[in-house]
Amino acid sequence: MKGYISVQLWTLLLLFITNAAVAGDPAKITGKVTDKKTGDPLIGLTVLVSGTGKGAATDVDGRYNIPVQPGKYTLEFKFMGYQAKVISEVTVTAGKTTYLDVVMEEPSSKKLQEVVITGTAKQESINALLTLQKNTSTVAQVVSAEAIRKSPDRNTAEVLKRVSGASMQEGKYLVVRGLADRYNQATVNGALMSSTEPDRKTFSFDLFPSNIVENIIINKAAVPELPGEFAGGLVQVNTKDIPSENFLTIMAGTGVNTGTTGKDFYSYKGGKRDWLGLDDGTRSIPGVFPATKNEYFDNYTTEQKIAVSKAFPNNWSTFSKNAPLNSNFQLSGGINKGREGSRFGAVLSLSYNSNARNLETYRGDYDNDGTKLYDFNDRKYTKNVLVGGLANFSYQFGKNKISFKNLYSINSTNATTIRGGKDYPSETDMKAYELFFNSNRIYTSQLSGEHFWNAAQLKIRWNGNYSSLKQDVPDLRRLGYSSNMGKDDYVANVASGGSATLTGSGRFYSKLKDDVYGGGIDLSRFVKIAGRQQQAKIGYLTQRKERGFTPRAFGYTMFTPSDPAAQQIVRLSPDKIFAPENITDKLLRIDEITNAPDAYKASGTLNAGYLQLDNAIFNKWRLVWGVRIENFEQSIRYNQDGPQNVKTKVTDILPSANLTYQLNDKTNIRLTGSQTVTRPEFREQAPFSFYNFELMATESGNSNLKRSKVTNVDIRYELYPRSGELFTVGAFYKYFDAPIERFYNSGAGSIGLTFLNVPKAISAGAEIEFRKNLDFISGGKENFWHNLTVFSNLTYIYNKVSFEKGKALKERPMQGQSPYVINAGLQYEQASTGTTVNVLFNRIGRRIFIVGNDTEPDMYEAPRSLLDLMVAQRVAKRGEIKLTVSDILNQAANFYQDANDNKKYDKGTDFLRISTKYGTNVNLSFSYKF
């Protein structure tokens, strides 16, 4: 109910903003002024519109806004210690905002202090874009507001697909330099984000609509001021607070999947709010059932157990219907109101996405001699719903800004899985069913401020934030049948004699809640030493995370399995076997089988402080260096033969240095060195055991896990020939101390999965990246080639896990590490007609999915090529039609064990464990900006 109310409140807020946004916005000139060498915003700089008497001073973000009448203007930019700049040919159109970002530079000599730099608006926009790319303090990729504004991407995940060196898994999880998603970290508006998936260390980047994103920075190397927990990439997502202009954008779309649309789609009767990603209570545990397992077994008579067993609904039936079309909707609006010296802004967004998919998956297993153990074929019918809301409010006055930013998201999966196949050792045919609903709700709120104390030349930034993640898995149902091979006499896997199990026939419920409280403050001061700008920065960050996880598992049991009535019941179909009349003191009942250690509470506290110096050395050198100290404490509490408490406490000193040599205005050479860490998530350490229906294995955590420490070295050559073009080549080295990997659990009675630290690993690689406009083919003329850009990134990684001497373990790469990453694409963009065409290609080398043991070989994920097409066309000046075709090649995702050890997948020779085709997605949408 609370989630439903939240969606309603978001809608009302958005309607309120809509009224203001559609009221129109006068013509104006807006932009951001930054330092050429550092990229830092210049606060209090004077901007004048020549001949009009109008002007403004830049705010704490270096931004300015000047309302003007339509026409052509010349702007003057003046700031103490910098060369003045005059920009001409600034054209303003009625009812539209003209964007002009400006770069200011300090004079290289006293003689140049009075020299005024002149240029045109077009030239200055190019300079600003180049400066943004060049002046990151470390090895990083910047996606600017300008690039986002010109792209047709709908959410942050789509934006990141364009970033060279990065790729997306499942359309939302980021992979950087071939490292698995657990090695990445995300911040939003400077606040450290927790994992968006309660059972996986990752972040879902499809939560943010692209039109509310100001910029994205992907750091591949560390600096002291940023969180030190990553080894692949640290992604900084900064959302808009005060938009440059009023806006209202609406988008609606639909789509199909070639493996789903037009085919049968199986489902079951759910609740009235499934379409919102919320359960309405339909799947709740009956209220008459006792609150604990002990109460059920110790205090209830047989008659009472039968009565509460009947309270569970007989909701096992499935039905077939035509697969629904995919749908998506997005409404976003923003306002910018105020006068000189103060301004209020708001950005709100509401989005809805519903996606249906039918996945056909093969699953197999083999003995070490190649004997086949089983062949299963799954048909999984899923309905995924993603609802998102964003509400950001900011007030800027003088050289101060206060912001209140909020994000709410519902992400749900409703799935029906039907399995059939053969179990060869037992000579049986198998059937199984799983009915599943999962609802994740995330709320993030942040209050932050930025202030500039002019007298002390001190910039102060602070924030306090709160995040809540809730996950409900209500009434997960599983039921299996078996028959002597070829006999077609299927008997339900119902336990007898009080030994009920969840895997055979049972129900599972769980509730998880994370509360995360955090805050931080940064102080930075600019000083001049030997006539050059220097910066010192100190800061502190704290974060407290608390989790409560409560599972309850129930299994059906048969009192007298040899009774003729019982023999008939276990041969009934799923919709009849658990009917109320079959639940008696001689036939069926349900028992609670929850294990005491499965429920746990956990907490983690991070306290971090840093000192960072940004030094300009001579004329071409820049050194950003310092140290970060992170103190981390974690506790996981559960009950197993009495209260247990697994505690972790570690303090890490994380130094880093980033040296940049500017060969000329277009070329940098970077050398960086840093130490970072990666820590285990609660789920990776918690003792909770759960049967994974898809992997057919029991997953459990490992309380002995410890954090990994990573030493990083990067060297890179960068060339920025002109706006939108780049060429970089670099090499990197990483040393992992005690990396965490996912293993087969040795000694388990059945297949088990857990997490372990390995002693150490190294990773060394090289990457080359380029983005080039093809107008040189036509001699610079504005024709087809002028609008065409080619881009690519190639990364090669050598990775090796090292073991203790004397251990006869095979040399291998880390789990999740690919030996190569290939990204390539073509982009055609014709601004005059509003036509954009993108072709994107991605391929990642094979990687270990699960690390093996003495009895189970490593399981690999085979390489798979992905090809996507996007076509966007502007219509009616403010509208856009967009067609996307994703995964055109529709290659199977194959997971296998390398029987002949030749480092590639050989069909018919290697042991194919899992094979899935996801189908090609075709989506069509229309958007309009008022």
Secondary structure, 3 states (H helix, E strand, C coil): CHHHHHHHHHHHHHHHHHHHHCCCCCCEEEEEEEECCCCCECCCCEEEECCCCEEEECCCCCEEEEECCCEEEEEEEECCCCCCEEEEEEEECCCCEEECCEEECCCCCHHHCCCCEEEEHHHHHHHHHHHHHHCCCCCEEEECHHHHHHCCCCEHHHHHCCCCCEEEECCCEEEECCECHHHCEEEECCEECCCCECCECCCCHHHCEHHHEEEEEEECCCCCCCCCCCCCCEEEEEECCCCCCCEEEEEEEEEEECCCCCCEEEECCCCCCHHHCCCCCCCCCCCCCCCCHHHHHHHCCHHHHHHHHHCCCCCCCCEEEECCCEEEEEEEEEEEEEECCEEEEEEEEEEEEEEEEEEEEEEEEECCCCCEEEEEEEEEEEEEEEEEEEEEEEEEECCEEEEEEEEEEEEEEEEEEEEEEEECCCCEEEEEEEEEEEEEEEEEEEEEEEEEECCCCEEEEEEEEEEEEEEEEEEEEEEEEEEECCCCCCEECCEECCCCCCCCEEEEEEEEEEEEEEEEEEEEEEEEECCEEEEEEEEEEEEEEEEEEEEEEEEEEECCCCCHHHHHHCCCCHHHHCCHHHCCCCCEEEEECCCHHHCEEEEEEEEEEEEEEEEEECCCEEEEEEEEEEEEEEEEEEECCCEEEEEEEEEEEEEEEEEEEEEECCEEEEEEEEEEEECCCHHHHCCCEEEECCCCEEEECCCCCCCEEEEEEEEEEEECCCCCCEEEEEEEEEEEECCEEEEECCCCCCCEEEEEECCEEEEEEEEEEEEEECHHHHCCCCCCHHHEEEEEEEEEEEEEEECCCCCCCCCCCCECCCCEEEEEEEEEEECCCCEEEEEEEEEECCEEEEECCCCCCCEEECCEEEEEEEEEEEECCCEEEEEEEECCCCCCEEEEECCCCCCCCCCCCCEEEEEEECCCEEEEEEEEEC
